[in-house]
Every structure is written in C-alpha cells, then in structure tokens.
Amino acid sequence: MRGAGDQLSIGERIAFYRRRRGLSQAVLADLVGRTEDWLSKIEHGEREIRRMDGAGRRGAGSAGDAGRSPR
C-alpha cells in the first residue's frame, strides 16, 4: 500500500480516475480506440504508454469528454 506522499505511476493514475468516473476498462478502452487488454497492461505497468499512443485514433473530443453534454 502506498503512503499519502508516494506518487502513482501513470497506469495507476489511469486506473484511479477510470474507477472514479465509474468506467469499466472495456468502456475506457473503446473511448480511446484501444483494446481492453492494452488498457489492462498499461494500468498494471506491463506496457509503457507513449504520448502518441492513440493520437488521431478518435475524432475531436477525448475520454475526458465522456458522458458530458455537447455545448
């Protein structure tokens, strides 16, 4: 278990915020245009995420826009 001062890896942060939003791995993976297996590996530190992974796979908008009403 990590203490309050310890930093989370990028995969742990993705998992934390995914759960916080109530999304399954399958739903988030679909939103970012990847497989559930890929996302699982990212969250568990079995694969590194690169800045350009997924860039241009989806149109405008992002996973952060999921469930929000268009303006």
Backbone as JSON, one array per atom type, in Angstrom:
{
  "sequence": "MRGAGDQLSIGERIAFYRRRRGLSQAVLADLVGRTEDWLSKIEHGEREIRRMDGAGRRGAGSAGDAGRSPR",
  "N": [[0.84, -1.18, 0.0], [0.49, 2.24, -0.71], [1.83, 5.22, 0.72], [0.52, 8.45, 1.69], [2.21, 10.38, 0.64], [3.48, 9.21, -1.51], [3.98, 8.9, -5.04], [1.83, 8.03, -7.75], [2.11, 5.69, -10.46], [1.76, 6.28, -14.01], [-0.03, 4.41, -15.07], [-1.36, 3.56, -12.75], [-2.59, 5.94, -12.06], [-4.3, 6.27, -14.24], [-6.02, 4.06, -13.86], [-7.08, 4.75, -11.35], [-8.51, 7.18, -11.88], [-10.23, 6.25, -13.87], [-11.82, 4.39, -12.46], [-12.9, 6.16, -10.6], [-14.56, 7.68, -12.21], [-16.37, 5.78, -12.77], [-16.09, 4.01, -14.9], [-15.69, 1.09, -16.88], [-12.9, -1.02, -17.81], [-13.27, -1.86, -20.41], [-15.04, 0.07, -21.49], [-13.54, 2.5, -21.26], [-11.31, 1.79, -22.8], [-12.53, 1.53, -25.31], [-13.31, 4.19, -25.69], [-10.85, 5.43, -26.07], [-9.95, 4.19, -28.28], [-8.59, 1.74, -28.19], [-7.72, -1.67, -27.17], [-9.23, -3.62, -24.55], [-7.39, -5.31, -23.36], [-4.94, -3.98, -23.9], [-5.29, -1.62, -22.37], [-5.47, -2.75, -19.8], [-2.87, -3.79, -19.51], [-1.43, -1.38, -19.51], [-2.43, -0.17, -17.16], [-1.49, -1.99, -15.27], [1.21, -1.74, -15.43], [2.59, -3.29, -17.25], [3.07, -2.54, -19.75], [4.39, 0.25, -21.44], [3.14, 3.53, -21.8], [3.01, 5.68, -24.51], [3.31, 9.09, -25.5], [2.14, 9.56, -28.02], [0.57, 7.33, -28.4], [-2.42, 6.29, -29.59], [-3.06, 8.8, -30.58], [-4.98, 10.63, -32.79], [-6.64, 8.51, -33.3], [-9.26, 8.71, -32.62], [-11.9, 11.0, -33.32], [-12.41, 14.51, -32.82], [-12.51, 15.55, -29.38], [-12.25, 13.76, -26.26], [-11.4, 11.12, -23.91], [-11.94, 12.35, -21.55], [-14.17, 13.78, -22.12], [-16.24, 12.07, -22.02], [-19.57, 11.22, -21.45], [-20.38, 13.8, -21.07], [-22.44, 16.56, -21.9], [-22.8, 17.91, -25.19], [-21.75, 21.21, -26.06]],
  "CA": [[0.0, 0.0, 0.0], [1.27, 3.45, -0.83], [1.54, 6.28, 1.66], [-0.08, 9.65, 1.1], [3.21, 11.16, -0.08], [4.02, 8.49, -2.66], [3.34, 9.22, -6.31], [1.32, 6.9, -8.51], [2.57, 5.58, -11.84], [0.73, 6.73, -14.96], [-1.05, 3.36, -15.14], [-2.16, 3.61, -11.52], [-3.45, 7.13, -12.15], [-5.37, 5.99, -15.21], [-6.96, 3.16, -13.2], [-7.75, 5.51, -10.29], [-9.5, 8.1, -12.45], [-11.24, 5.45, -14.57], [-12.76, 3.89, -11.43], [-13.57, 7.33, -10.02], [-15.62, 8.07, -13.15], [-17.31, 4.67, -12.9], [-15.94, 3.38, -16.2], [-15.0, -0.2, -16.94], [-11.75, -1.0, -18.73], [-13.8, -2.01, -21.77], [-15.6, 1.35, -21.93], [-12.46, 3.45, -21.46], [-10.52, 1.34, -23.96], [-13.28, 1.9, -26.51], [-13.26, 5.64, -25.83], [-9.53, 5.86, -26.56], [-9.64, 3.46, -29.5], [-7.66, 0.64, -27.9], [-8.37, -2.86, -26.64], [-9.27, -3.76, -23.09], [-6.11, -5.93, -23.0], [-3.94, -2.91, -23.92], [-5.52, -0.77, -21.2], [-5.11, -3.53, -18.62], [-1.41, -3.82, -19.44], [-1.0, -0.03, -19.12], [-2.78, 0.03, -15.75], [-0.7, -2.88, -14.42], [2.63, -1.49, -15.64], [3.17, -4.31, -18.12], [3.34, -1.88, -21.03], [4.55, 1.7, -21.27], [2.3, 4.36, -22.66], [3.76, 6.76, -25.18], [2.49, 10.28, -25.73], [1.4, 9.48, -29.27], [-0.31, 6.17, -28.45], [-3.83, 6.65, -29.71], [-3.28, 10.12, -31.18], [-5.64, 10.59, -34.08], [-7.48, 7.32, -33.45], [-10.63, 9.17, -32.46], [-12.08, 12.36, -33.82], [-12.26, 15.52, -31.77], [-13.0, 15.06, -28.1], [-11.34, 12.87, -25.56], [-12.03, 10.31, -22.88], [-12.4, 13.28, -20.53], [-15.47, 14.33, -22.52], [-17.23, 11.0, -21.94], [-20.71, 11.46, -20.59], [-20.71, 15.22, -20.98], [-23.32, 17.05, -22.95], [-22.14, 18.84, -26.1], [-22.11, 22.63, -25.81]],
  "C": [[0.88, 1.24, 0.0], [0.85, 4.47, 0.22], [1.02, 7.51, 0.94], [0.93, 10.46, 0.29], [3.78, 10.49, -1.31], [3.25, 8.86, -3.93], [2.91, 7.94, -7.01], [1.95, 6.88, -9.9], [1.45, 6.06, -12.76], [-0.39, 5.69, -15.07], [-1.95, 3.35, -13.93], [-3.08, 4.83, -11.52], [-4.6, 6.92, -13.11], [-6.44, 5.12, -14.56], [-7.76, 3.91, -12.13], [-8.86, 6.39, -10.87], [-10.57, 7.37, -13.25], [-12.29, 4.95, -13.58], [-13.56, 5.04, -10.83], [-14.73, 7.8, -10.9], [-16.64, 6.96, -13.37], [-17.25, 3.96, -14.23], [-15.26, 2.02, -16.07], [-13.8, -0.05, -17.86], [-12.25, -1.07, -20.17], [-14.32, -0.68, -22.31], [-14.48, 2.36, -22.19], [-11.6, 3.07, -22.66], [-11.22, 1.71, -25.26], [-13.22, 3.41, -26.75], [-11.93, 6.13, -26.4], [-9.08, 5.07, -27.78], [-8.62, 2.35, -29.34], [-8.43, -0.55, -27.38], [-8.35, -2.84, -25.12], [-7.96, -4.38, -22.58], [-4.99, -4.88, -22.93], [-4.07, -2.03, -22.67], [-5.13, -1.49, -19.91], [-3.6, -3.57, -18.43], [-0.84, -2.46, -19.03], [-1.23, 0.16, -17.63], [-1.92, -0.82, -14.81], [0.8, -2.72, -14.63], [3.34, -2.51, -16.5], [3.52, -3.75, -19.49], [3.47, -0.39, -20.75], [3.64, 2.42, -22.23], [3.18, 5.46, -23.24], [2.79, 7.89, -25.47], [1.62, 10.13, -26.97], [0.54, 8.23, -29.39], [-1.75, 6.66, -28.52], [-4.09, 8.0, -30.33], [-3.89, 9.96, -32.56], [-6.52, 9.38, -34.29], [-8.96, 7.68, -33.35], [-10.72, 10.58, -33.02], [-11.81, 13.37, -32.72], [-12.85, 14.99, -30.48], [-12.02, 14.09, -27.51], [-12.11, 12.05, -24.55], [-12.57, 11.19, -21.76], [-13.76, 13.87, -20.84], [-16.59, 13.3, -22.38], [-18.35, 11.38, -20.98], [-21.09, 12.92, -20.43], [-21.6, 15.61, -22.14], [-22.53, 17.97, -23.87], [-22.61, 20.26, -25.81], [-22.63, 23.28, -27.04]]
}
